[in-house]
Amino acid sequence: MSSFNKDNSNLFSLRDKVIVITGASGLLGEMHAEAIASHGGTPILLDLDIDKLEILESNLNKKYNVESKGYQIDITNESRLSQLALEIFKKFKKIDGLINNAANNPKMETMEKVNFSRLESFPLQTWENDLKVGLTGSFLCAKYFGNYISQNKNGGSIINISSDLGLIAPDQRLYYQDGVLSELQNVKPVTYSVVKSGLIGLTKYISTYWPDKNVRSNVICPGGVENGQSEDFINQVSNRIPLGRLAKKDEYQSSIVWMLSDSSSYLNGAVIAIDGGRTAW
């Protein structure tokens, strides 16, 4: 039966759905958790920062009367992740969804003689650490939580959080500083593009892996979020976006709810840019 023939009041309901969120205490992670809780779902919060997790868990449970639960974990630790996935499954009896949101935030810091963000100087250890969290961690979460999702009678939904820079290259001119030597100029690190592009590939793979189990896998490519950047930077980025601004941190919530809910029951393998039109240019 088409979703449009159902009670529209329940069209985007997440009631009784148990959704795992990685990187839950981050800027967008908190927004994802709130979106789920506000639509009746149970957000399962994973992060390294236990203090932020405890605060978020408490706030969600009080505000939305849900049973959110936070767990401190390094998602690249496979044995611990496997144990935790089983623990969550036993506690909640099922897992309905996963949001792979966790990622390192590659910095663009100038050192004394060379800027390590530049490709010529980028440390192998930083490359490995960024890929380990952003890609390997997402793979492991899909491996364990996705398996439990596949055991549901009605399957479930996996959302990977990529970026508009998973679709286009970063415009390094945004970071250019007058009077700074070329070898010291800031650039967006290579790992950001590689991780965000890789998540699109992971999404497409998963979308064809459990179709018989009705496990859907989709990826969103958000644009930049206004979060205390300099006025000059915001103006420069805004000029590259048809809508003329960066996103507000809560503007991805409706898409998250839709993609987790039964209203998106035919959405699978989709790459959805939510970037104010930046990648349309």
Secondary structure, DSSP 8 states (H G I E B T S, - for coil): --GGGS-GGGTT--TT-EEEEETTTSHHHHHHHHHHHHTT-EEEEEES-HHHHHHHHHHHHHHH----EEEE--TT-HHHHHHHHHHHHHHHS---EEEE---------B-SS-BTTSGGG--HHHHHHHHIIIIIHHHHHHHHHHHHHTTSTT-EEEEEE--GGGTS---GGGG--TT--GGG-----HHHHHHHHHHHHHHHHHHTTSGGGTEEEEEEEE--B-SS--HHHHHHHHTTSTTSS-B-TTTTHHHHHHHHSGGGTT--S-EEEESTTGGG-
